[in-house]
C-alpha cells in the first residue's frame, strides 16, 4: 500500500515544481494539473507526478495525523 505525503510547492519552473515533503525537496511533474498550481499550494504526488492539489487545511490535517501515527509507533503495512 502506498501513502502519499502532501508536499508544499516552493518553486515552479515550466511544467515542474519543487516541493517540500517532510523536510525533503523533490522535483515533480505538474503537467497533468494544468496551470492552476502556484507557489504555496499543496500537492499529492505519485512517482514524481502531481496527481491532485489539496487545500492547505487538508494537507495540515493529514500531516498532523501522520505525525501522530508515527509518534505512536504505528507503521504503514508492507
C-alpha positions in Angstrom: 0.0 0.0 0.0 1.3 3.5 -0.9 0.7 6.5 1.3 1.4 9.9 -0.3 2.7 12.7 1.9 1.4 16.1 0.9 4.1 18.4 -0.5 4.2 22.2 -0.5 5.1 23.9 -3.7 8.1 26.2 -3.2 9.2 26.8 -6.8 7.7 26.4 -10.3 9.7 26.1 -13.5 7.7 25.3 -16.6 5.8 22.1 -16.0 7.7 21.1 -12.9 7.5 22.1 -9.3 9.9 21.8 -6.4 8.0 20.6 -3.4 8.9 20.2 0.2 7.8 16.9 1.8 8.7 16.3 5.5 11.8 18.4 5.1 13.0 16.9 1.8 12.9 18.7 -1.5 11.7 16.9 -4.7 11.0 17.9 -8.3 7.7 16.7 -9.6 5.8 16.9 -12.9 2.7 19.2 -12.6 1.7 19.0 -16.3 -1.4 16.9 -15.6 -2.8 19.6 -13.3 -2.7 22.4 -15.9 -1.9 26.0 -15.0 -3.8 26.0 -11.7 -0.7 25.3 -9.5 1.0 28.2 -7.7 3.7 28.6 -5.0 2.3 27.7 -1.6 -0.1 25.0 -2.9 -0.1 21.5 -1.5 0.1 18.5 -3.9 -0.4 14.8 -3.7 2.3 13.1 -5.7 2.7 9.6 -7.1 6.0 8.5 -8.7 7.3 12.1 -9.3 4.0 13.2 -10.8 1.5 15.5 -9.1 -1.9 13.9 -9.2 -4.0 16.3 -7.2 -4.0 19.6 -5.4 -5.4 19.7 -1.9 -6.3 22.6 0.4 -3.8 23.8 3.0 -6.2 22.8 5.7 -6.5 19.2 4.4 -2.7 19.0 4.0 -2.0 20.1 7.5 -4.6 17.7 8.9 -3.0 14.8 7.0 0.5 15.8 8.2 -0.7 16.0 11.8 -2.3 12.6 11.6 0.8 11.1 10.1 3.0 12.6 12.8 0.6 11.3 15.5 0.7 7.8 14.0 4.5 7.9 13.8 4.8 9.1 17.4 2.5 6.2 18.5 4.8 3.8 16.7 2.2 2.9 14.0 3.8 1.9 10.8 2.3 1.5 7.3 1.7 -2.1 6.2 4.2 -3.7 3.9 
